[in-house]
Amino acid sequence: MDAPDPIDVIHDQIIRFSRNARMWQHEMYGELSFVAYAVLTFVAASECAHAADLAAAYGLDKSTVSRQIGELVGRELLERSPDPRHARMQRLEVTTQGKRVLRAIRRRQRRGLAESLAGWPPEDIETFSTLFARFVYHLDAATHEATTNPTH
């Protein structure tokens, strides 16, 4: 019997991973949607984020981003302020409460990952970390290329 095609194995595992991630969403993100969490994370990592930056980074239309920002501002997790460098733009910043929420989510995520990897030898975790980071890097590059240079 032939060994399974590695691409098929990866594909099947990504589907399983995605299904599990959806099931864990409430446990990991609490009352936030994954998109809201992604917005908060992006803004927290940015020195000076704007709605247009979010739209470009995630390939979303501005109205979708605007709704997410409005929801997060309403929940006092994100705040808008005038950008002194761009009169018509507003800077986005994560509030103190937003930072608290992000830290709590990060703790839950790390705990969940640690539990999932319990029993793995440290060198396997290191190898997985390296290979997974490389995979995601190339996936990001391919996705960016596909959205900026469509073939049809």
N, CA and C atoms as an extended XYZ file, in Angstrom:
456
Properties=species:S:1:pos:R:3:atomname:S:1:resname:S:1:resid:I:1 pbc="F F F"
N         0.836       -1.177        0.000 N   MET     1
C         0.000        0.000        0.000 CA  MET     1
C         0.884        1.245        0.000 C   MET     1
N         0.543        2.200       -0.849 N   ASP     2
C         1.313        3.431       -0.959 CA  ASP     2
C         1.058        4.334        0.245 C   ASP     2
N         2.089        5.080        0.586 N   ALA     3
C         1.940        6.071        1.657 CA  ALA     3
C         1.022        7.185        1.162 C   ALA     3
N         0.255        7.791        2.060 N   PRO     4
C        -0.630        8.883        1.630 CA  PRO     4
C         0.179       10.065        1.090 C   PRO     4
N        -0.409       10.766        0.157 N   ASP     5
C         0.211       11.960       -0.408 CA  ASP     5
C         0.318       13.010        0.700 C   ASP     5
N         1.513       13.546        0.956 N   PRO     6
C         1.672       14.529        2.035 CA  PRO     6
C         0.772       15.757        1.876 C   PRO     6
N         0.541       16.196        0.649 N   ILE     7
C        -0.334       17.354        0.435 CA  ILE     7
C        -1.754       17.024        0.880 C   ILE     7
N        -2.213       15.805        0.582 N   ASP     8
C        -3.547       15.387        1.029 CA  ASP     8
C        -3.619       15.336        2.551 C   ASP     8
N        -2.569       14.837        3.174 N   VAL     9
C        -2.535       14.767        4.642 CA  VAL     9
C        -2.601       16.177        5.230 C   VAL     9
N        -1.796       17.096        4.692 N   ILE    10
C        -1.805       18.480        5.186 CA  ILE    10
C        -3.183       19.092        4.999 C   ILE    10
N        -3.759       18.913        3.823 N   HIS    11
C        -5.094       19.453        3.536 CA  HIS    11
C        -6.111       18.944        4.556 C   HIS    11
N        -6.122       17.642        4.771 N   ASP    12
C        -7.084       17.049        5.706 CA  ASP    12
C        -6.873       17.564        7.130 C   ASP    12
N        -5.614       17.745        7.521 N   GLN    13
C        -5.326       18.227        8.871 CA  GLN    13
C        -5.716       19.694        9.036 C   GLN    13
N        -5.562       20.487        7.985 N   ILE    14
C        -5.995       21.889        8.052 CA  ILE    14
C        -7.506       21.953        8.238 C   ILE    14
N        -8.235       21.091        7.550 N   ILE    15
C        -9.692       21.056        7.716 CA  ILE    15
C       -10.042       20.689        9.157 C   ILE    15
N        -9.393       19.673        9.700 N   ARG    16
C        -9.654       19.282       11.092 CA  ARG    16
C        -9.301       20.411       12.055 C   ARG    16
N        -8.155       21.049       11.817 N   PHE    17
C        -7.721       22.157       12.660 CA  PHE    17
C        -8.745       23.290       12.619 C   PHE    17
N        -9.210       23.629       11.425 N   SER    18
C       -10.203       24.708       11.272 CA  SER    18
C       -11.492       24.376       12.005 C   SER    18
N       -11.925       23.135       11.890 N   ARG    19
C       -13.153       22.715       12.579 CA  ARG    19
C       -12.972       22.839       14.092 C   ARG    19
N       -11.844       22.370       14.594 N   ASN    20
C       -11.573       22.477       16.030 CA  ASN    20
C       -11.467       23.931       16.469 C   ASN    20
N       -10.833       24.761       15.656 N   ALA    21
C       -10.690       26.178       16.000 CA  ALA    21
C       -12.056       26.842       16.118 C   ALA    21
N       -12.971       26.507       15.227 N   ARG    22
C       -14.320       27.081       15.321 CA  ARG    22
C       -15.014       26.622       16.600 C   ARG    22
N       -14.815       25.360       16.973 N   MET    23
C       -15.454       24.847       18.191 CA  MET    23
C       -14.854       25.496       19.439 C   MET    23
N       -13.575       25.819       19.407 N   TRP    24
C       -12.900       26.418       20.557 CA  TRP    24
C       -13.070       27.926       20.612 C   TRP    24
N       -13.657       28.524       19.584 N   GLN    25
C       -13.701       29.982       19.470 CA  GLN    25
C       -14.249       30.654       20.720 C   GLN    25
N       -15.397       30.211       21.216 N   HIS    26
C       -15.984       30.867       22.386 CA  HIS    26
C       -15.079       30.698       23.607 C   HIS    26
N       -14.528       29.503       23.768 N   GLU    27
C       -13.643       29.257       24.910 CA  GLU    27
C       -12.402       30.148       24.852 C   GLU    27
N       -11.857       30.338       23.654 N   MET    28
C       -10.634       31.126       23.498 CA  MET    28
C       -10.887       32.629       23.530 C   MET    28
N       -11.915       33.079       22.806 N   TYR    29
C       -12.118       34.514       22.616 CA  TYR    29
C       -13.240       35.091       23.463 C   TYR    29
N       -13.945       34.252       24.200 N   GLY    30
C       -15.027       34.739       25.041 CA  GLY    30
C       -16.105       35.395       24.208 C   GLY    30
N       -16.439       36.610       24.559 N   GLU    31
C       -17.506       37.340       23.870 CA  GLU    31
C       -17.055       37.950       22.550 C   GLU    31
N       -15.767       37.918       22.261 N   LEU    32
C       -15.267       38.494       21.013 CA  LEU    32
C       -15.373       37.490       19.875 C   LEU    32
N       -15.605       37.987       18.693 N   SER    33
C       -15.492       37.137       17.510 CA  SER    33
C       -14.009       37.038       17.159 C   SER    33
N       -13.673       36.080       16.327 N   PHE    34
C       -12.288       35.971       15.882 CA  PHE    34
C       -11.864       37.248       15.154 C   PHE    34
N       -12.763       37.807       14.343 N   VAL    35
C       -12.435       39.032       13.598 CA  VAL    35
C       -12.159       40.182       14.566 C   VAL    35
N       -12.983       40.325       15.599 N   ALA    36
C       -12.767       41.385       16.587 CA  ALA    36
C       -11.421       41.188       17.286 C   ALA    36
N       -11.099       39.943       17.621 N   TYR    37
C        -9.809       39.642       18.234 CA  TYR    37
C        -8.669       40.009       17.283 C   TYR    37
N        -8.819       39.660       16.007 N   ALA    38
C        -7.782       39.974       15.018 CA  ALA    38
C        -7.589       41.482       14.889 C   ALA    38
N        -8.683       42.235       14.908 N   VAL    39
C        -8.597       43.698       14.830 CA  VAL    39
C        -7.838       44.234       16.043 C   VAL    39
N        -8.212       43.798       17.235 N   LEU    40
C        -7.526       44.267       18.447 CA  LEU    40
C        -6.042       43.920       18.413 C   LEU    40
N        -5.726       42.708       17.995 N   THR    41
C        -4.334       42.270       17.930 CA  THR    41
C        -3.543       43.122       16.945 C   THR    41
N        -4.140       43.379       15.775 N   PHE    42
C        -3.476       44.196       14.758 CA  PHE    42
C        -3.201       45.599       15.296 C   PHE    42
N        -4.210       46.207       15.893 N   VAL    43
C        -4.048       47.575       16.412 CA  VAL    43
C        -3.009       47.589       17.535 C   VAL    43
N        -3.052       46.606       18.411 N   ALA    44
C        -2.095       46.549       19.523 CA  ALA    44
C        -0.656       46.432       19.017 C   ALA    44
N        -0.463       45.734       17.909 N   ALA    45
C         0.879       45.533       17.368 CA  ALA    45
C         1.355       46.705       16.509 C   ALA    45
N         0.440       47.606       16.174 N   SER    46
C         0.773       48.731       15.293 CA  SER    46
C         1.109       49.967       16.104 C   SER    46
N         2.064       50.715       15.601 N   GLU    47
C         2.412       51.964       16.268 CA  GLU    47
C         1.336       53.021       16.032 C   GLU    47
N         0.783       53.027       14.837 N   CYS    48
C        -0.237       54.012       14.489 CA  CYS    48
C        -1.167       53.377       13.456 C   CYS    48
N        -2.224       52.733       13.924 N   ALA    49
C        -3.128       52.016       13.025 CA  ALA    49
C        -4.301       52.898       12.610 C   ALA    49
N        -4.733       52.683       11.377 N   HIS    50
C        -5.917       53.348       10.828 CA  HIS    50
C        -6.831       52.271       10.256 C   HIS    50
N        -8.087       52.612       10.058 N   ALA    51
C        -9.042       51.665        9.481 CA  ALA    51
C        -8.559       51.161        8.125 C   ALA    51
N        -7.975       52.038        7.320 N   ALA    52
C        -7.489       51.639        5.994 CA  ALA    52
C        -6.388       50.582        6.101 C   ALA    52
N        -5.558       50.667        7.145 N   ASP    53
C        -4.505       49.668        7.357 CA  ASP    53
C        -5.114       48.293        7.607 C   ASP    53
N        -6.156       48.267        8.427 N   LEU    54
C        -6.843       47.006        8.722 CA  LEU    54
C        -7.467       46.421        7.466 C   LEU    54
N        -8.142       47.262        6.702 N   ALA    55
C        -8.788       46.794        5.477 CA  ALA    55
C        -7.757       46.190        4.534 C   ALA    55
N        -6.622       46.857        4.381 N   ALA    56
C        -5.573       46.359        3.494 CA  ALA    56
C        -4.950       45.070        4.027 C   ALA    56
N        -4.687       45.019        5.324 N   ALA    57
C        -4.025       43.850        5.913 CA  ALA    57
C        -4.870       42.589        5.819 C   ALA    57
N        -6.182       42.729        5.962 N   TYR    58
C        -7.058       41.562        5.983 CA  TYR    58
C        -7.869       41.391        4.710 C   TYR    58
N        -7.662       42.269        3.735 N   GLY    59
C        -8.393       42.161        2.481 CA  GLY    59
C        -9.890       42.348        2.656 C   GLY    59
N       -10.269       43.240        3.567 N   LEU    60
C       -11.683       43.486        3.851 CA  LEU    60
C       -12.099       44.839        3.291 C   LEU    60
N       -13.399       44.981        3.030 N   ASP    61
C       -13.867       46.288        2.582 CA  ASP    61
C       -13.980       47.214        3.796 C   ASP    61
N       -13.934       48.499        3.521 N   LYS    62
C       -13.902       49.496        4.599 CA  LYS    62
C       -15.153       49.465        5.470 C   LYS    62
N       -16.305       49.116        4.891 N   SER    63
C       -17.531       49.089        5.702 CA  SER    63
C       -17.476       47.970        6.742 C   SER    63
N       -16.902       46.826        6.373 N   THR    64
C       -16.753       45.717        7.325 CA  THR    64
C       -15.829       46.133        8.462 C   THR    64
N       -14.717       46.733        8.113 N   VAL    65
C       -13.754       47.187        9.116 CA  VAL    65
C       -14.392       48.248       10.009 C   VAL    65
N       -15.129       49.158        9.410 N   SER    66
C       -15.783       50.224       10.168 CA  SER    66
C       -16.763       49.656       11.191 C   SER    66
N       -17.515       48.641       10.808 N   ARG    67
C       -18.457       48.001       11.749 CA  ARG    67
C       -17.708       47.358       12.911 C   ARG    67
N       -16.619       46.645       12.603 N   GLN    68
C       -15.838       46.003       13.659 CA  GLN    68
C       -15.258       47.045       14.610 C   GLN    68
N       -14.716       48.105       14.045 N   ILE    69
C       -14.142       49.168       14.874 CA  ILE    69
C       -15.232       49.790       15.744 C   ILE    69
N       -16.381       50.072       15.153 N   GLY    70
C       -17.491       50.656       15.911 CA  GLY    70
C       -17.915       49.781       17.074 C   GLY    70
N       -17.977       48.475       16.829 N   GLU    71
C       -18.349       47.543       17.903 CA  GLU    71
C       -17.317       47.574       19.022 C   GLU    71
N       -16.037       47.559       18.663 N   LEU    72
C       -14.977       47.550       19.674 CA  LEU    72
C       -14.895       48.876       20.423 C   LEU    72
N       -15.152       49.980       19.742 N   VAL    73
C       -15.202       51.287       20.410 CA  VAL    73
C       -16.378       51.301       21.381 C   VAL    73
N       -17.525       50.788       20.945 N   GLY    74
C       -18.712       50.733       21.797 CA  GLY    74
C       -18.506       49.890       23.043 C   GLY    74
N       -17.663       48.885       22.938 N   ARG    75
C       -17.372       48.021       24.088 CA  ARG    75
C       -16.192       48.539       24.907 C   ARG    75
N       -15.680       49.698       24.511 N   GLU    76
C       -14.562       50.355       25.193 CA  GLU    76
C       -13.282       49.521       25.183 C   GLU    76
N       -13.087       48.779       24.100 N   LEU    77
C       -11.865       47.999       23.925 CA  LEU    77
C       -10.902       48.698       22.969 C   LEU    77
N       -11.444       49.621       22.203 N   LEU    78
C       -10.677       50.355       21.206 CA  LEU    78
C       -11.129       51.806       21.261 C   LEU    78
N       -10.215       52.723       20.977 N   GLU    79
C       -10.617       54.125       20.917 CA  GLU    79
C       -10.043       54.775       19.668 C   GLU    79
N       -10.778       55.764       19.191 N   ARG    80
C       -10.357       56.555       18.035 CA  ARG    80
C        -9.878       57.913       18.545 C   ARG    80
N        -8.879       58.442       17.864 N   SER    81
C        -8.433       59.806       18.164 CA  SER    81
C        -7.943       60.436       16.868 C   SER    81
N        -8.014       61.766       16.779 N   PRO    82
C        -7.538       62.421       15.557 CA  PRO    82
C        -6.056       62.124       15.335 C   PRO    82
N        -5.689       61.903       14.092 N   ASP    83
C        -4.281       61.690       13.757 CA  ASP    83
C        -3.679       63.047       13.408 C   ASP    83
N        -2.730       63.530       14.204 N   PRO    84
C        -2.173       64.858       13.944 CA  PRO    84
C        -1.446       64.957       12.598 C   PRO    84
N        -1.019       63.827       12.063 N   ARG    85
C        -0.299       63.846       10.784 CA  ARG    85
C        -1.234       63.805        9.580 C   ARG    85
N        -2.452       63.300        9.786 N   HIS    86
C        -3.418       63.162        8.692 CA  HIS    86
C        -4.764       63.691        9.180 C   HIS    86
N        -5.086       64.898        8.813 N   ALA    87
C        -6.272       65.579        9.345 CA  ALA    87
C        -7.570       64.805        9.139 C   ALA    87
N        -7.683       64.061        8.051 N   ARG    88
C        -8.941       63.359        7.777 CA  ARG    88
C        -8.947       61.917        8.297 C   ARG    88
N        -7.905       61.511        8.986 N   MET    89
C        -7.830       60.135        9.477 CA  MET    89
C        -7.902       60.097       10.999 C   MET    89
N        -8.340       58.949       11.495 N   GLN    90
C        -8.369       58.732       12.938 CA  GLN    90
C        -7.432       57.588       13.283 C   GLN    90
N        -6.656       57.804       14.320 N   ARG    91
C        -5.785       56.742       14.833 CA  ARG    91
C        -6.608       55.808       15.691 C   ARG    91
N        -6.221       54.566       15.691 N   LEU    92
C        -6.880       53.566       16.529 CA  LEU    92
C        -5.904       53.120       17.605 C   LEU    92
N        -6.406       53.010       18.826 N   GLU    93
C        -5.587       52.532       19.935 CA  GLU    93
C        -6.409       51.588       20.798 C   GLU    93
N        -5.745       50.572       21.307 N   VAL    94
C        -6.395       49.635       22.217 CA  VAL    94
C        -6.460       50.300       23.589 C   VAL    94
N        -7.624       50.254       24.210 N   THR    95
C        -7.798       50.845       25.541 CA  THR    95
C        -7.151       49.948       26.598 C   THR    95
N        -7.103       50.458       27.816 N   THR    96
C        -6.589       49.655       28.930 CA  THR    96
C        -7.416       48.381       29.078 C   THR    96
N        -8.741       48.516       28.996 N   GLN    97
C        -9.618       47.339       29.079 CA  GLN    97
C        -9.343       46.387       27.914 C   GLN    97
N        -9.129       46.927       26.723 N   GLY    98
C        -8.817       46.104       25.559 CA  GLY    98
C        -7.532       45.320       25.754 C   GLY    98
N        -6.536       45.963       26.343 N   LYS    99
C        -5.264       45.283       26.620 CA  LYS    99
C        -5.466       44.162       27.629 C   LYS    99
N        -6.321       44.409       28.626 N   ARG   100
C        -6.634       43.377       29.617 CA  ARG   100
C        -7.277       42.166       28.941 C   ARG   100
N        -8.239       42.442       28.059 N   VAL   101
C        -8.929       41.368       27.333 CA  VAL   101
C        -7.934       40.593       26.472 C   VAL   101
N        -7.059       41.294       25.765 N   LEU   102
C        -6.058       40.620       24.928 CA  LEU   102
C        -5.132       39.736       25.761 C   LEU   102
N        -4.697       40.239       26.918 N   ARG   103
C        -3.825       39.424       27.783 CA  ARG   103
C        -4.539       38.164       28.253 C   ARG   103
N        -5.810       38.298       28.626 N   ALA   104
C        -6.577       37.134       29.095 CA  ALA   104
C        -6.737       36.109       27.972 C   ALA   104
N        -7.031       36.579       26.773 N   ILE   105
C        -7.173       35.662       25.631 CA  ILE   105
C        -5.846       34.974       25.357 C   ILE   105
N        -4.779       35.741       25.368 N   ARG   106
C        -3.450       35.177       25.115 CA  ARG   106
C        -3.126       34.087       26.145 C   ARG   106
N        -3.448       34.320       27.409 N   ARG   107
C        -3.206       33.299       28.449 CA  ARG   107
C        -3.993       32.029       28.145 C   ARG   107
N        -5.280       32.179       27.773 N   ARG   108
C        -6.101       31.002       27.446 CA  ARG   108
C        -5.540       30.265       26.233 C   ARG   108
N        -5.105       31.015       25.230 N   GLN   109
C        -4.548       30.386       24.035 CA  GLN   109
C        -3.278       29.616       24.371 C   GLN   109
N        -2.399       30.237       25.122 N   ARG   110
C        -1.142       29.567       25.493 CA  ARG   110
C        -1.415       28.311       26.322 C   ARG   110
N        -2.367       28.420       27.257 N   ARG   111
C        -2.715       27.261       28.084 CA  ARG   111
C        -3.262       26.132       27.204 C   ARG   111
N        -4.146       26.478       26.268 N   GLY   112
C        -4.709       25.473       25.367 CA  GLY   112
C        -3.651       24.814       24.499 C   GLY   112
N        -2.733       25.619       23.975 N   LEU   113
C        -1.655       25.052       23.165 CA  LEU   113
C        -0.742       24.168       24.009 C   LEU   113
N        -0.412       24.633       25.210 N   ALA   114
C         0.451       23.837       26.088 CA  ALA   114
C        -0.201       22.495       26.413 C   ALA   114
N        -1.510       22.509       26.657 N   GLU   115
C        -2.222       21.255       26.932 CA  GLU   115
C        -2.218       20.345       25.710 C   GLU   115
N        -2.390       20.925       24.529 N   SER   116
C        -2.401       20.133       23.301 CA  SER   116
C        -1.037       19.517       23.008 C   SER   116
N         0.013       20.197       23.438 N   LEU   117
C         1.366       19.716       23.155 CA  LEU   117
C         1.979       18.962       24.335 C   LEU   117
N         1.207       18.790       25.394 N   ALA   118
C         1.718       18.068       26.565 CA  ALA   118
C         2.157       16.673       26.129 C   ALA   118
N         3.294       16.264       26.586 N   GLY   119
C         3.799       14.947       26.230 CA  GLY   119
C         4.696       14.959       24.999 C   GLY   119
N         4.714       16.046       24.272 N   TRP   120
C         5.627       16.138       23.130 CA  TRP   120
C         7.033       16.417       23.654 C   TRP   120
N         8.032       15.815       23.073 N   PRO   121
C         9.401       16.178       23.445 CA  PRO   121
C         9.676       17.631       23.039 C   PRO   121
N        10.443       18.368       23.840 N   PRO   122
C        10.727       19.774       23.526 CA  PRO   122
C        11.281       19.980       22.110 C   PRO   122
N        12.115       19.054       21.652 N   GLU   123
C        12.687       19.223       20.309 CA  GLU   123
C        11.613       19.088       19.220 C   GLU   123
N        10.584       18.276       19.463 N   ASP   124
C         9.475       18.181       18.502 CA  ASP   124
C         8.665       19.479       18.476 C   ASP   124
N         8.467       20.064       19.648 N   ILE   125
C         7.745       21.339       19.712 CA  ILE   125
C         8.536       22.411       18.962 C   ILE   125
N         9.841       22.439       19.152 N   GLU   126
C        10.698       23.408       18.456 CA  GLU   126
C        10.635       23.195       16.942 C   GLU   126
N        10.717       21.956       16.506 N   THR   127
C        10.642       21.654       15.070 CA  THR   127
C         9.286       22.051       14.506 C   THR   127
N         8.219       21.692       15.212 N   PHE   128
C         6.869       22.052       14.763 CA  PHE   128
C         6.732       23.570       14.668 C   PHE   128
N         7.229       24.282       15.668 N   SER   129
C         7.165       25.742       15.684 CA  SER   129
C         7.848       26.325       14.448 C   SER   129
N         9.030       25.839       14.142 N   THR   130
C         9.789       26.331       12.990 CA  THR   130
C         9.070       26.028       11.680 C   THR   130
N         8.619       24.790       11.516 N   LEU   131
C         7.960       24.399       10.267 CA  LEU   131
C         6.609       25.086       10.100 C   LEU   131
N         5.861       25.215       11.189 N   PHE   132
C         4.549       25.863       11.103 CA  PHE   132
C         4.715       27.345       10.761 C   PHE   132
N         5.696       28.007       11.385 N   ALA   133
C         5.955       29.418       11.074 CA  ALA   133
C         6.342       29.579        9.603 C   ALA   133
N         7.150       28.673        9.085 N   ARG   134
C         7.535       28.741        7.676 CA  ARG   134
C         6.321       28.537        6.779 C   ARG   134
N         5.479       27.577        7.117 N   PHE   135
C         4.263       27.315        6.341 CA  PHE   135
C         3.369       28.555        6.302 C   PHE   135
N         3.124       29.159        7.459 N   VAL   136
C         2.249       30.333        7.523 CA  VAL   136
C         2.871       31.506        6.766 C   VAL   136
N         4.180       31.668        6.856 N   TYR   137
C         4.864       32.730        6.111 CA  TYR   137
C         4.612       32.570        4.609 C   TYR   137
N         4.800       31.373        4.102 N   HIS   138
C         4.606       31.138        2.667 CA  HIS   138
C         3.131       31.209        2.282 C   HIS   138
N         2.262       30.799        3.166 N   LEU   139
C         0.826       30.929        2.917 CA  LEU   139
C         0.443       32.409        2.827 C   LEU   139
N         0.955       33.219        3.755 N   ASP   140
C         0.714       34.669        3.706 CA  ASP   140
C         1.220       35.259        2.392 C   ASP   140
N         2.432       34.870        2.004 N   ALA   141
C         3.014       35.402        0.769 CA  ALA   141
C         2.175       34.998       -0.441 C   ALA   141
N         1.735       33.749       -0.478 N   ALA   142
C         0.919       33.276       -1.601 CA  ALA   142
C        -0.433       33.976       -1.619 C   ALA   142
N        -1.020       34.174       -0.448 N   THR   143
C        -2.311       34.857       -0.358 CA  THR   143
C        -2.171       36.305       -0.804 C   THR   143
N        -1.120       36.966       -0.353 N   HIS   144
C        -0.885       38.358       -0.753 CA  HIS   144
C        -0.685       38.444       -2.262 C   HIS   144
N         0.090       37.536       -2.813 N   GLU   145
C         0.337       37.520       -4.258 CA  GLU   145
C        -0.964       37.298       -5.016 C   GLU   145
N        -1.795       36.397       -4.524 N   ALA   146
C        -3.060       36.095       -5.206 CA  ALA   146
C        -4.016       37.283       -5.170 C   ALA   146
N        -3.998       38.045       -4.080 N   THR   147
C        -4.937       39.174       -3.987 CA  THR   147
C        -4.417       40.419       -4.696 C   THR   147
N        -3.101       40.539       -4.838 N   THR   148
C        -2.565       41.725       -5.509 CA  THR   148
C        -2.303       41.493       -6.989 C   THR   148
N        -2.123       40.232       -7.380 N   ASN   149
C        -1.868       39.897       -8.783 CA  ASN   149
C        -2.740       38.729       -9.216 C   ASN   149
N        -4.048       38.930       -9.293 N   PRO   150
C        -4.916       37.814       -9.694 CA  PRO   150
C        -4.566       37.332      -11.096 C   PRO   150
N        -4.673       36.028      -11.292 N   THR   151
C        -4.309       35.443      -12.587 CA  THR   151
C        -5.436       35.507      -13.590 C   THR   151
N        -6.659       35.803      -13.165 N   HIS   152
C        -7.756       35.950      -14.116 CA  HIS   152
C        -8.604       37.138      -13.792 C   HIS   152
